[in-house]
Amino acid sequence: MPVFRSIVFSAALAGLIVGVVISIAQFFGTVPLIQQSEVYERKAVAGTPTGHDHASAANDQNKAHSHESEWEPEAGLQRNAFTVAANILTAIGFALLLTGVYAIRGRQVMWREGLLWGLAGFVVFTAAPGLGLPPELPGMPVAELTARQTWWIATAAATAGGPLCELPSPGRWAPASGSANRFWSGTSQSLSTSTSICANLAACPNLAGVKYAVPDVIAFADIVADTGYGGAERLVWVCGLAESWAPFFWVAGAEGFTSGLASVAPELSLRLFDELDAGNPGSAMRVWRRL
């Protein structure tokens, strides 16, 4: 229940803010165009037809009567309130979709990543379909409803393919028997709570090692211990967080570490590796403190 409340509260707050921002943009951009178009539309409806027969005139009068009988919010506060409410509800709906996806993924999402996913959603559902669906101002000719819906669905689906490619995969593959051995890079935080992924990877005969880049030494030690049998003990576990985490991951079962320092001061990186490989934790920590 606390998770559900957190999802709903976050979505409502984000939807409220975004809905208000969108409404302000519409008041200065879209609403003036709609109001100007409605002036010409009302004049066209109120005008007396000329050059038409009586049947056409009667038909126009029926359309005008039907148009006038339809309810619509009054201009001013009522109309603006409905616009703001509709924008806020729509924004909350999109926010619920995003927060639901975040909850299912089971990993923390920072504000930068959340902003990028929000922008991706805007491009998928609004910007890209809008390239072929301009605002429908009153009195303007528009395409058939079926054609517009087909365009929107197809464009949104095609555009969504890009962001979906950024979703993390469990890293399972079936390399050809003649392919070279390779390392699998584990950077998703979900890896720290699931040993089944590494167990499945260990069954791949072409897999030589795993680069573990999650800052959770305890989880790393558990995974190394749980996959250290049935042929998986051949795997080489590498600390993917460079020298700063290397001594601690080494105790937990790592046999190597990634390095950016090696490009600047390779002698320090190599000395740290030599001390760890030789089983000299004291000397290794003295080197580590110099980094």
DOVOZA-988637 format. One record per residue (C-alpha): chain; x, y, z. Coordinates in steps of 0.1 Angstrom, whole numbers, plus 5000, padded with zeros to 4 digits. Example, Ala and Ser with C-alpha at 12.3 -4.5 7.8 and 13.67 -1.06 7.14 Angstrom:
  unit     u     v     w
     A  5123  4955  5078
     A  5137  4989  5071
***
This chain:
  unit     u     v     w
     A  5000  5000  5000
     A  5028  5026  5007
     A  5042  5019  4973
     A  5008  5024  4957
     A  5003  5057  4976
     A  5037  5069  4965
     A  5030  5061  4929
     A  4996  5079  4929
     A  5010  5109  4948
     A  5040  5112  4925
     A  5018  5109  4894
     A  4992  5134  4907
     A  5019  5160  4916
     A  5037  5156  4883
     A  5004  5157  4864
     A  4993  5188  4882
     A  5025  5207  4874
     A  5027  5196  4838
     A  4990  5202  4832
     A  4993  5238  4844
     A  5023  5244  4823
     A  5006  5230  4792
     A  4975  5251  4799
     A  4995  5283  4801
     A  5012  5274  4768
     A  4979  5268  4752
     A  4964  5301  4765
     A  4991  5320  4747
     A  4994  5298  4716
     A  4965  5276  4706
     A  4935  5293  4723
     A  4938  5327  4705
     A  4938  5308  4671
     A  4907  5288  4681
     A  4889  5320  4693
     A  4896  5338  4660
     A  4884  5308  4640
     A  4852  5306  4660
     A  4844  5342  4650
     A  4844  5333  4613
     A  4826  5300  4620
     A  4797  5318  4638
     A  4795  5344  4611
     A  4792  5316  4585
     A  4765  5299  4604
     A  4745  5331  4611
     A  4748  5344  4574
     A  4720  5340  4550
     A  4728  5316  4521
     A  4727  5330  4486
     A  4727  5312  4453
     A  4713  5280  4469
     A  4680  5264  4464
     A  4654  5261  4492
     A  4665  5225  4501
     A  4701  5236  4506
     A  4690  5266  4527
     A  4668  5244  4549
     A  4697  5219  4554
     A  4720  5247  4564
     A  4694  5260  4589
     A  4690  5225  4604
     A  4728  5222  4608
     A  4729  5257  4624
     A  4701  5247  4648
     A  4718  5215  4657
     A  4751  5233  4663
     A  4735  5259  4685
     A  4716  5232  4705
     A  4749  5214  4715
     A  4762  5223  4750
     A  4795  5240  4752
     A  4813  5257  4781
     A  4808  5295  4783
     A  4837  5316  4772
     A  4859  5329  4800
     A  4864  5312  4834
     A  4843  5282  4827
     A  4860  5273  4794
     A  4895  5279  4808
     A  4887  5258  4838
     A  4876  5228  4817
     A  4908  5232  4796
     A  4930  5232  4826
     A  4912  5202  4841
     A  4914  5182  4809
     A  4952  5189  4806
     A  4958  5180  4843
     A  4939  5147  4840
     A  4957  5138  4808
     A  4991  5146  4824
     A  4982  5125  4854
     A  4973  5096  4832
     A  5007  5097  4814
     A  5024  5101  4848
     A  5007  5070  4861
     A  5020  5051  4831
     A  5055  5062  4837
     A  5055  5056  4875
     A  5040  5022  4869
     A  5068  5013  4845
     A  5094  5025  4871
     A  5078  5004  4898
     A  5078  4973  4876
     A  5114  4978  4867
     A  5123  4977  4903
     A  5152  5002  4902
     A  5156  5037  4914
     A  5150  5064  4888
     A  5168  5097  4892
     A  5153  5130  4880
     A  5175  5131  4849
     A  5163  5097  4837
     A  5127  5106  4846
     A  5130  5138  4826
     A  5143  5119  4796
     A  5115  5093  4798
     A  5090  5121  4801
     A  5104  5138  4770
     A  5103  5105  4752
     A  5067  5101  4761
     A  5059  5136  4748
     A  5077  5129  4715
     A  5059  5095  4711
     A  5024  5105  4719
     A  5023  5142  4709
     A  5052  5156  4689
     A  5056  5128  4663
     A  5019  5122  4656
     A  5014  5160  4655
     A  5037  5162  4625
     A  5008  5148  4604
     A  4979  5159  4626
     A  4980  5197  4630
     A  4955  5214  4654
     A  4920  5211  4641
     A  4907  5247  4642
     A  4870  5253  4638
     A  4859  5256  4602
     A  4891  5239  4588
     A  4888  5208  4566
     A  4902  5177  4582
     A  4908  5142  4571
     A  4885  5113  4579
     A  4885  5100  4615
     A  4897  5065  4605
     A  4927  5080  4586
     A  4937  5102  4615
     A  4934  5074  4640
     A  4955  5051  4618
     A  4982  5078  4614
     A  4983  5084  4652
     A  4985  5047  4662
     A  5011  5039  4635
     A  5033  5069  4643
     A  5032  5065  4680
     A  5040  5028  4677
     A  5069  5034  4654
     A  5083  5063  4675
     A  5080  5042  4707
     A  5104  5017  4692
     A  5134  5039  4700
     A  5128  5044  4737
     A  5118  5008  4742
     A  5152  4998  4729
     A  5167  5015  4759
     A  5149  4992  4783
     A  5173  4969  4801
     A  5174  4933  4790
     A  5184  4903  4812
     A  5214  4898  4789
     A  5205  4863  4777
     A  5217  4853  4743
     A  5226  4821  4725
     A  5259  4827  4707
     A  5270  4804  4678
     A  5292  4775  4688
     A  5321  4790  4669
     A  5318  4825  4684
     A  5345  4839  4707
     A  5342  4839  4744
     A  5329  4872  4758
     A  5321  4891  4790
     A  5286  4901  4801
     A  5283  4935  4816
     A  5258  4936  4845
     A  5250  4972  4854
     A  5213  4969  4863
     A  5205  4972  4900
     A  5180  4944  4896
     A  5210  4921  4893
     A  5218  4926  4929
     A  5186  4909  4940
     A  5185  4881  4914
     A  5210  4853  4911
     A  5189  4834  4885
     A  5202  4858  4857
     A  5238  4849  4865
     A  5230  4813  4868
     A  5214  4812  4834
     A  5244  4831  4820
     A  5268  4807  4836
     A  5252  4779  4815
     A  5264  4796  4783
     A  5296  4778  4772
     A  5309  4809  4754
     A  5307  4832  4784
     A  5340  4838  4799
     A  5332  4863  4827
     A  5309  4889  4842
     A  5317  4925  4848
     A  5296  4935  4878
     A  5290  4972  4881
     A  5265  4975  4909
     A  5278  4991  4941
     A  5266  4963  4964
     A  5295  4941  4976
     A  5272  4919  4997
     A  5249  4911  4968
     A  5280  4905  4947
     A  5295  4880  4972
     A  5261  4861  4974
     A  5259  4858  4936
     A  5295  4846  4933
     A  5289  4820  4960
     A  5255  4809  4945
     A  5270  4804  4910
     A  5302  4788  4921
     A  5293  4753  4911
     A  5281  4732  4881
     A  5307  4746  4858
     A  5300  4782  4866
     A  5331  4783  4888
     A  5351  4789  4855
     A  5336  4824  4852
     A  5359  4854  4859
     A  5342  4880  4880
     A  5353  4916  4874
     A  5346  4946  4895
     A  5331  4971  4870
     A  5334  5001  4894
     A  5372  5007  4888
     A  5399  5010  4915
     A  5378  5027  4941
     A  5358  4995  4947
     A  5384  4969  4937
     A  5398  4959  4971
     A  5363  4952  4985
     A  5350  4933  4955
     A  5383  4913  4955
     A  5376  4899  4989
     A  5341  4890  4977
     A  5354  4870  4947
     A  5365  4894  4920
     A  5396  4886  4900
     A  5400  4919  4881
     A  5386  4954  4878
     A  5379  4980  4852
     A  5401  5011  4851
     A  5401  5046  4837
     A  5432  5054  4858
     A  5453  5031  4837
     A  5451  5057  4809
     A  5466  5084  4831
     A  5487  5066  4858
     A  5490  5029  4847
     A  5517  5022  4872
     A  5493  5027  4901
     A  5466  5007  4886
     A  5490  4978  4878
     A  5505  4979  4913
     A  5470  4977  4929
     A  5462  4947  4907
     A  5495  4930  4916
     A  5490  4935  4953
     A  5455  4922  4952
     A  5464  4892  4930
     A  5493  4883  4953
     A  5469  4883  4983
     A  5485  4913  5001
     A  5454  4933  5013
     A  5475  4956  5035
     A  5498  4967  5007
     A  5468  4969  4983
     A  5450  4993  5007
     A  5481  5015  5009
     A  5481  5018  4971
     A  5443  5023  4972
     A  5447  5053  4996
     A  5470  5070  4971
     A  5444  5070  4943
***
